[in-house]
Amino acid sequence: MNKITIYKLSLFFFIITVFANCDKNSTDCFLGIRPNLISKEMNPAVAFQQYNDNIYFEMANSNTDYYYISDIIIEGSLPPGINYKKFNSNAVNFYGAPNTKGTYSFTVKIKARPNYSENGSNEMCEDIASNNYTITVN
């Protein structure tokens, strides 16, 4: 056998050995499984009237139905009177009656977890997604 053939065979057996013995996290990271908050323009709000809008997430390179939002972090300013909560397993719901006119910019960060995780491990390449949003109150 020549050196190139030996190199290719060695590389092949190395890769097989690594993936046969790696944990699920390594495989998922290799596949690029990670959450993504879907970009959108938030609905405008009217002061002192009920507001309701959702931001959804999807999983890159996997079925979103197998994952859920475990944590939500809001950085920046929501309009006074607007709150947020998890909605179903794949959305953040913004609701309430804003009481101050203006434009409010904020960042939403979510942590996603697989539905089948029993030990709290994220089993993904990356488990946090973030995106910037704005709500205008008229």
Residue, then its C-alpha position, 0 to 999 in steps of 0.5 A: m500500500n502507498k502512503i496516501t492509501i494508508y493515510k486515508l484508511s487511518l483517517f477513516f478508522f479514526i473518524i469511525t472510532v471517535f463517533a462510535n465512542c463520542d457522547k450525543n453532544s459531540t454528534d449534535c455539535f457536529l451536525g450543528i443542532r442549535p436554536n434560532l429565534i425567528s426574526k420578525e417585526m413586532n406588532p405595534a401597540v396602542a397605549f392602554q389597549q390589550y397587546n398580544d404578540n409571539i416570537y417563535f424559535e426553530m431548531a437548526n438541523s433538527n425537528t423543533d417539536y423535539y425541543y422546548i424553551s427552558d429559560i427566557i431572558i429579556e435585556g433592554s426595555l419592554p414597554p411599561g405594562i407589557n409582560y412576557k411568558k413561555f407560550n406552548s413550548n416554542a414561543v415567547n408571548f408578549y401581552g398586557a396593556p402598555n401605558t407609555k407611548g414610545t419605541y422600546s428596543f430589547t433583546v430576547k434570549i432563550k435557552a432550549r432543551p430537548n424534550y427527552s433530556e432527563n439529566g438536564s444536559n442540553e445535548m446540543c452544539e449551542d443551546i442559547a439563541s438571541n435576537n433584537y426586537t422593537i415594540t412601538v406604542n402609539 
